[in-house]
């Protein structure tokens, strides 16, 4: 069965949705039904993992956290480069349509990412991160 057939089949699940939470309807964890939904969870996992944080695979992750909380330079372009670099290395099948980095109050940064998959560029998904420094 191909990717499109799996997405159209309501009885097929692709993976687990992040963050892992109990779901009484589908079993212990919330399951993803389409490749786009699963890719959204994979992007969350990739971008919110700092390089060097994952045991056994220290190159997995992104430098997004380091880029957005640097004191010097153009934070927006550093954050965009961190996202593009990690995505190109670990999720090359994802087409980034738009990245928007905005500063919010209280040292928070909002990163919005619009993406699609290379097998269907017409279906897009939006992912928003509200990032703040850990004190």
C-alpha positions as CSV (number, residue, x, y, z in Angstrom):
1,X,0.0,0.0,0.0
2,X,1.3,3.4,-0.9
3,X,1.4,6.6,1.2
4,X,-1.7,8.1,-0.3
5,X,-3.7,4.8,0.2
6,X,-2.6,4.8,3.8
7,X,-3.8,8.4,4.3
8,X,-7.2,7.5,2.8
9,X,-7.7,4.3,4.8
10,X,-9.3,5.2,8.2
11,X,-8.1,1.8,9.7
12,X,-4.4,2.6,9.2
13,X,-2.5,4.6,11.7
14,X,0.9,6.0,10.9
15,X,2.5,6.7,14.3
16,X,2.2,8.5,17.6
17,X,1.3,12.2,18.2
18,X,3.6,14.3,20.3
19,X,3.5,15.2,23.1
20,X,2.6,11.7,24.4
21,X,-0.8,11.9,26.2
22,X,-3.3,9.4,27.2
23,X,-6.3,9.1,24.9
24,X,-9.2,6.9,26.0
25,X,-10.7,6.7,22.5
26,X,-7.7,5.3,20.6
27,X,-5.8,3.5,23.2
28,X,-3.1,4.6,25.5
29,X,-1.5,7.2,23.1
30,X,-3.1,9.5,20.5
31,X,-2.3,8.0,17.1
32,X,-1.8,9.9,13.8
33,X,-3.8,8.9,10.8
34,X,-2.0,10.8,8.0
35,X,1.6,11.3,6.9
36,X,1.1,15.1,7.3
37,X,-0.1,14.6,11.0
38,X,2.9,12.3,11.7
39,X,5.3,14.7,10.1
40,X,4.0,17.5,12.3
41,X,4.9,15.4,15.4
42,X,8.3,14.5,13.9
43,X,9.0,18.2,13.3
44,X,8.1,19.0,16.9
45,X,10.4,16.3,18.1
46,X,13.3,17.4,15.9
47,X,13.1,21.2,16.5
48,X,12.5,21.0,20.3
49,X,15.4,18.6,20.8
50,X,18.8,20.3,21.3
51,X,21.7,18.8,19.4
52,X,23.6,16.6,21.9
53,X,20.6,16.0,24.0
54,X,19.5,12.7,22.6
55,X,21.5,9.7,24.0
56,X,23.0,7.4,21.4
57,X,22.4,10.0,18.6
58,X,24.1,13.3,19.6
59,X,23.7,14.8,16.1
60,X,19.9,14.5,16.2
61,X,18.0,17.8,16.9
62,X,18.4,21.4,16.1
63,X,20.2,24.5,17.2
64,X,17.0,26.4,17.4
65,X,17.1,26.9,21.2
66,X,20.6,28.3,21.0
67,X,19.8,30.5,18.0
68,X,16.8,32.2,19.5
69,X,18.3,33.0,22.9
70,X,21.6,34.4,21.7
71,X,22.1,38.0,22.7
72,X,23.8,39.2,19.6
73,X,23.0,39.3,15.9
74,X,19.9,38.8,13.8
75,X,17.8,36.3,15.8
76,X,15.2,35.8,13.1
77,X,17.7,34.7,10.5
78,X,19.6,32.5,12.9
79,X,16.4,30.8,14.0
80,X,15.4,30.3,10.4
81,X,18.8,28.8,9.5
82,X,18.6,26.5,12.5
83,X,15.2,25.2,11.3
84,X,16.2,24.8,7.7
85,X,19.4,23.1,8.6
86,X,17.8,20.5,10.9
87,X,15.0,19.9,8.5
88,X,17.3,19.4,5.5
89,X,19.4,16.9,7.5
90,X,16.7,14.8,9.2
91,X,13.4,15.5,7.3
92,X,14.4,16.2,3.6
93,X,11.0,15.2,2.3
94,X,9.4,18.2,4.0
95,X,9.0,21.4,1.9
96,X,9.1,24.5,4.1
97,X,6.7,27.0,2.7
98,X,7.2,29.8,5.2
99,X,9.0,30.5,8.5
100,X,7.9,33.4,10.6
101,X,9.8,34.4,13.8
102,X,8.2,37.1,16.0
103,X,9.1,38.4,19.5
104,X,6.3,38.4,22.0
105,X,6.3,40.0,25.5
106,X,8.3,38.7,28.4
107,X,11.2,37.3,26.3
108,X,9.0,34.8,24.4
109,X,9.5,34.0,20.8
110,X,6.8,32.7,18.5
111,X,8.0,30.6,15.6
112,X,5.4,29.7,12.9
113,X,6.3,27.1,10.3
114,X,4.1,26.3,7.3
115,X,5.1,23.1,5.5
116,X,4.0,20.4,3.1
117,X,5.4,17.0,1.9
118,X,7.1,16.4,-1.4
119,X,4.5,13.7,-2.3
120,X,1.7,16.3,-2.1
121,X,2.7,19.9,-2.1
122,X,-0.9,21.2,-2.2
123,X,-1.7,19.9,1.4
124,X,-0.1,22.2,3.9
125,X,0.1,22.2,7.7
126,X,0.9,25.0,10.1
127,X,3.0,24.4,13.3
128,X,3.5,27.1,15.9
129,X,6.1,27.1,18.7
130,X,5.9,29.4,21.7
131,X,9.5,29.4,23.0
132,X,10.7,30.9,26.2
133,X,14.0,30.6,28.1
134,X,14.1,28.2,30.9
135,X,15.1,29.9,34.2
